[in-house]
Amino acid sequence: MSQDRMSRHVIDVSLYLVLDPDLCGGLDGMVETARLAAQHGATVVQLRAPNWKKRQWLTCAQQLKTVLAPLNVPLIINDHVDVALAVDADGVHVGQSDLPVQVVRALLGPNKIVGLSTNNLGNVTELLSPEIAASIDYIGVGPVYPTTTKKDASPVLSHDEMAAMFASCTARGVPAVAIGGIKLGTAAPLMAAGANGVAVISAICGQSDVPQACRDLLREIKPAQ
């Protein structure tokens, strides 16, 4: 591992927006939601559209990069390393059944962000071994609540399970973002349990007032940090 990877990228995961094309009303709605959210406190935006063709991913990613770059909000691409490379996105997020993080890191190089989802403490312990942890900049822990936006989601973690996973990440200096079913009113307990941030979908996507939705979430998140 190169010396560059000895220092993890600093990424603020406090309000992590995962875009949903159905909730946002398609590509244009996703771009506008991302723009408004980034202007009003979202710290990361991830493009996730599991039912889209690759050309749609590319078009949307290009437009998202255009609106997010001036606001210094990172654009993360879910799973598709090729799309991330094509638009010079800030990073890629993968799950347990996607490309291994070491492969993602090798493809992206040392200067991009790599995130990984996990759903049990055993995974966290394995993933944060020195060999693997050098490829990861943050870990998504969940699902922390029942979710309908991810059809193949794992069973919901208990409070003790997720708190142990947050603590394990913290002990190794890796930011942990809670994922899965998070709505307004449920973020503060997750922060109190040790999360560094929350990843939301429907709490922002499809909301009639995206700026207000972001402000409301931040009022829960910030005091608990």
Secondary structure as GFF3:
##gff-version 3
##sequence-region A 1 225
A	DSSP	three_ten_helix	3	6	.	.	.	ID=ss1
A	DSSP	beta_strand	15	19	.	.	.	ID=ss2
A	DSSP	alpha_helix	21	24	.	.	.	ID=ss3
A	DSSP	alpha_helix	27	39	.	.	.	ID=ss4
A	DSSP	beta_strand	44	47	.	.	.	ID=ss5
A	DSSP	alpha_helix	54	68	.	.	.	ID=ss6
A	DSSP	three_ten_helix	69	71	.	.	.	ID=ss7
A	DSSP	beta_strand	75	78	.	.	.	ID=ss8
A	DSSP	alpha_helix	81	87	.	.	.	ID=ss9
A	DSSP	beta_strand	91	94	.	.	.	ID=ss10
A	DSSP	alpha_helix	101	108	.	.	.	ID=ss11
A	DSSP	beta_strand	113	118	.	.	.	ID=ss12
A	DSSP	alpha_helix	121	127	.	.	.	ID=ss13
A	DSSP	alpha_helix	130	133	.	.	.	ID=ss14
A	DSSP	beta_strand	138	141	.	.	.	ID=ss15
A	DSSP	alpha_helix	159	171	.	.	.	ID=ss16
A	DSSP	beta_strand	176	179	.	.	.	ID=ss17
A	DSSP	alpha_helix	187	192	.	.	.	ID=ss18
A	DSSP	beta_strand	197	200	.	.	.	ID=ss19
A	DSSP	alpha_helix	210	221	.	.	.	ID=ss20
A	DSSP	three_ten_helix	222	224	.	.	.	ID=ss21
###
